[in-house]
């Protein structure tokens, strides 16, 4: 699962504005 999370972070990490949204639902995973 860690590898999958890293891939998602890299894809979404491209958009700085969306990083805030990621942290919001990141705790749910």
PDB file of N, CA, C and O in Angstrom:
ATOM      1  N   UNK A   1       0.838  -1.203   0.000  1.00  0.00           N
ATOM      2  CA  UNK A   1       0.000   0.000   0.000  1.00  0.00           C
ATOM      3  C   UNK A   1       0.877   1.259   0.000  1.00  0.00           C
ATOM      4  O   UNK A   1       0.504   2.279  -0.579  1.00  0.00           O
ATOM      5  N   UNK A   2       2.026   1.182   0.642  1.00  0.00           N
ATOM      6  CA  UNK A   2       2.906   2.362   0.702  1.00  0.00           C
ATOM      7  C   UNK A   2       3.311   2.801  -0.698  1.00  0.00           C
ATOM      8  O   UNK A   2       3.325   3.993  -1.005  1.00  0.00           O
ATOM      9  N   UNK A   3       3.642   1.820  -1.552  1.00  0.00           N
ATOM     10  CA  UNK A   3       4.061   2.173  -2.920  1.00  0.00           C
ATOM     11  C   UNK A   3       2.924   2.852  -3.665  1.00  0.00           C
ATOM     12  O   UNK A   3       3.148   3.810  -4.405  1.00  0.00           O
ATOM     13  N   UNK A   4       1.706   2.364  -3.474  1.00  0.00           N
ATOM     14  CA  UNK A   4       0.542   2.949  -4.157  1.00  0.00           C
ATOM     15  C   UNK A   4       0.350   4.391  -3.686  1.00  0.00           C
ATOM     16  O   UNK A   4       0.083   5.287  -4.488  1.00  0.00           O
ATOM     17  N   UNK A   5       0.490   4.601  -2.387  1.00  0.00           N
ATOM     18  CA  UNK A   5       0.318   5.960  -1.853  1.00  0.00           C
ATOM     19  C   UNK A   5       1.353   6.895  -2.459  1.00  0.00           C
ATOM     20  O   UNK A   5       1.034   8.030  -2.811  1.00  0.00           O
ATOM     21  N   UNK A   6       2.589   6.427  -2.583  1.00  0.00           N
ATOM     22  CA  UNK A   6       3.648   7.283  -3.150  1.00  0.00           C
ATOM     23  C   UNK A   6       3.322   7.672  -4.579  1.00  0.00           C
ATOM     24  O   UNK A   6       3.535   8.816  -4.978  1.00  0.00           O
ATOM     25  N   UNK A   7       2.801   6.718  -5.357  1.00  0.00           N
ATOM     26  CA  UNK A   7       2.452   7.025  -6.752  1.00  0.00           C
ATOM     27  C   UNK A   7       1.355   8.086  -6.805  1.00  0.00           C
ATOM     28  O   UNK A   7       1.407   9.008  -7.618  1.00  0.00           O
ATOM     29  N   UNK A   8       0.361   7.941  -5.926  1.00  0.00           N
ATOM     30  CA  UNK A   8      -0.738   8.918  -5.896  1.00  0.00           C
ATOM     31  C   UNK A   8      -0.200  10.290  -5.509  1.00  0.00           C
ATOM     32  O   UNK A   8      -0.581  11.305  -6.091  1.00  0.00           O
ATOM     33  N   UNK A   9       0.687  10.307  -4.520  1.00  0.00           N
ATOM     34  CA  UNK A   9       1.250  11.586  -4.059  1.00  0.00           C
ATOM     35  C   UNK A   9       2.003  12.261  -5.202  1.00  0.00           C
ATOM     36  O   UNK A   9       1.912  13.477  -5.374  1.00  0.00           O
ATOM     37  N   UNK A  10       2.739  11.486  -5.975  1.00  0.00           N
ATOM     38  CA  UNK A  10       3.501  12.070  -7.092  1.00  0.00           C
ATOM     39  C   UNK A  10       2.560  12.638  -8.139  1.00  0.00           C
ATOM     40  O   UNK A  10       2.798  13.723  -8.670  1.00  0.00           O
ATOM     41  N   UNK A  11       1.478  11.901  -8.440  1.00  0.00           N
ATOM     42  CA  UNK A  11       0.531  12.373  -9.460  1.00  0.00           C
ATOM     43  C   UNK A  11      -0.175  13.649  -8.998  1.00  0.00           C
ATOM     44  O   UNK A  11      -0.273  14.621  -9.747  1.00  0.00           O
ATOM     45  N   UNK A  12      -0.663  13.634  -7.761  1.00  0.00           N
ATOM     46  CA  UNK A  12      -1.384  14.804  -7.241  1.00  0.00           C
ATOM     47  C   UNK A  12      -0.404  15.889  -6.808  1.00  0.00           C
ATOM     48  O   UNK A  12      -0.739  17.074  -6.803  1.00  0.00           O
ATOM     49  N   UNK A  13       0.814  15.475  -6.446  1.00  0.00           N
ATOM     50  CA  UNK A  13       1.810  16.437  -5.982  1.00  0.00           C
ATOM     51  C   UNK A  13       2.141  17.482  -7.047  1.00  0.00           C
ATOM     52  O   UNK A  13       2.656  18.556  -6.734  1.00  0.00           O
ATOM     53  N   UNK A  14       1.845  17.161  -8.296  1.00  0.00           N
ATOM     54  CA  UNK A  14       2.116  18.123  -9.363  1.00  0.00           C
ATOM     55  C   UNK A  14       1.324  19.405  -9.156  1.00  0.00           C
ATOM     56  O   UNK A  14       1.785  20.499  -9.483  1.00  0.00           O
ATOM     57  N   UNK A  15       0.120  19.250  -8.606  1.00  0.00           N
ATOM     58  CA  UNK A  15      -0.725  20.432  -8.366  1.00  0.00           C
ATOM     59  C   UNK A  15      -0.608  20.833  -6.902  1.00  0.00           C
ATOM     60  O   UNK A  15      -1.135  20.145  -6.028  1.00  0.00           O
ATOM     61  N   UNK A  16       0.067  21.924  -6.629  1.00  0.00           N
ATOM     62  CA  UNK A  16       0.264  22.357  -5.240  1.00  0.00           C
ATOM     63  C   UNK A  16      -1.062  22.653  -4.546  1.00  0.00           C
ATOM     64  O   UNK A  16      -1.238  22.329  -3.372  1.00  0.00           O
ATOM     65  N   UNK A  17      -1.971  23.252  -5.257  1.00  0.00           N
ATOM     66  CA  UNK A  17      -3.266  23.609  -4.646  1.00  0.00           C
ATOM     67  C   UNK A  17      -4.005  22.359  -4.177  1.00  0.00           C
ATOM     68  O   UNK A  17      -4.707  22.396  -3.166  1.00  0.00           O
ATOM     69  N   UNK A  18      -3.853  21.259  -4.903  1.00  0.00           N
ATOM     70  CA  UNK A  18      -4.597  20.050  -4.546  1.00  0.00           C
ATOM     71  C   UNK A  18      -3.952  19.304  -3.385  1.00  0.00           C
ATOM     72  O   UNK A  18      -4.577  18.432  -2.782  1.00  0.00           O
ATOM     73  N   UNK A  19      -2.707  19.642  -3.069  1.00  0.00           N
ATOM     74  CA  UNK A  19      -2.035  18.947  -1.958  1.00  0.00           C
ATOM     75  C   UNK A  19      -2.829  19.139  -0.679  1.00  0.00           C
ATOM     76  O   UNK A  19      -2.920  18.217   0.132  1.00  0.00           O
ATOM     77  N   UNK A  20      -3.409  20.324  -0.480  1.00  0.00           N
ATOM     78  CA  UNK A  20      -4.193  20.577   0.736  1.00  0.00           C
ATOM     79  C   UNK A  20      -5.357  19.599   0.809  1.00  0.00           C
ATOM     80  O   UNK A  20      -5.654  19.070   1.880  1.00  0.00           O
ATOM     81  N   UNK A  21      -6.019  19.352  -0.319  1.00  0.00           N
ATOM     82  CA  UNK A  21      -7.150  18.414  -0.343  1.00  0.00           C
ATOM     83  C   UNK A  21      -6.660  17.006  -0.024  1.00  0.00           C
ATOM     84  O   UNK A  21      -7.339  16.240   0.660  1.00  0.00           O
ATOM     85  N   UNK A  22      -5.490  16.680  -0.522  1.00  0.00           N
ATOM     86  CA  UNK A  22      -4.956  15.327  -0.295  1.00  0.00           C
ATOM     87  C   UNK A  22      -4.773  15.068   1.196  1.00  0.00           C
ATOM     88  O   UNK A  22      -5.142  14.008   1.700  1.00  0.00           O
ATOM     89  N   UNK A  23      -4.201  16.044   1.896  1.00  0.00           N
ATOM     90  CA  UNK A  23      -3.966  15.841   3.335  1.00  0.00           C
ATOM     91  C   UNK A  23      -5.287  15.665   4.069  1.00  0.00           C
ATOM     92  O   UNK A  23      -5.337  14.977   5.089  1.00  0.00           O
ATOM     93  N   UNK A  24      -6.353  16.272   3.571  1.00  0.00           N
ATOM     94  CA  UNK A  24      -7.662  16.160   4.235  1.00  0.00           C
ATOM     95  C   UNK A  24      -8.149  14.712   4.228  1.00  0.00           C
ATOM     96  O   UNK A  24      -8.593  14.206   5.259  1.00  0.00           O
ATOM     97  N   UNK A  25      -8.072  14.040   3.073  1.00  0.00           N
ATOM     98  CA  UNK A  25      -8.568  12.651   3.007  1.00  0.00           C
ATOM     99  C   UNK A  25      -7.454  11.635   3.193  1.00  0.00           C
ATOM    100  O   UNK A  25      -7.709  10.433   3.264  1.00  0.00           O
ATOM    101  N   UNK A  26      -6.223  12.114   3.271  1.00  0.00           N
ATOM    102  CA  UNK A  26      -5.097  11.184   3.443  1.00  0.00           C
ATOM    103  C   UNK A  26      -5.230  10.415   4.760  1.00  0.00           C
ATOM    104  O   UNK A  26      -4.904   9.230   4.828  1.00  0.00           O
ATOM    105  N   UNK A  27      -5.717  11.107   5.820  1.00  0.00           N
ATOM    106  CA  UNK A  27      -5.846  10.446   7.129  1.00  0.00           C
ATOM    107  C   UNK A  27      -6.892   9.341   7.071  1.00  0.00           C
ATOM    108  O   UNK A  27      -6.839   8.397   7.860  1.00  0.00           O
ATOM    109  N   UNK A  28      -7.843   9.448   6.144  1.00  0.00           N
ATOM    110  CA  UNK A  28      -8.898   8.425   6.057  1.00  0.00           C
ATOM    111  C   UNK A  28      -8.313   7.105   5.571  1.00  0.00           C
ATOM    112  O   UNK A  28      -8.798   6.035   5.938  1.00  0.00           O
ATOM    113  N   UNK A  29      -7.279   7.181   4.752  1.00  0.00           N
ATOM    114  CA  UNK A  29      -6.701   5.933   4.209  1.00  0.00           C
ATOM    115  C   UNK A  29      -5.880   5.212   5.280  1.00  0.00           C
ATOM    116  O   UNK A  29      -5.318   4.149   5.016  1.00  0.00           O
TER     117      UNK A  29
END
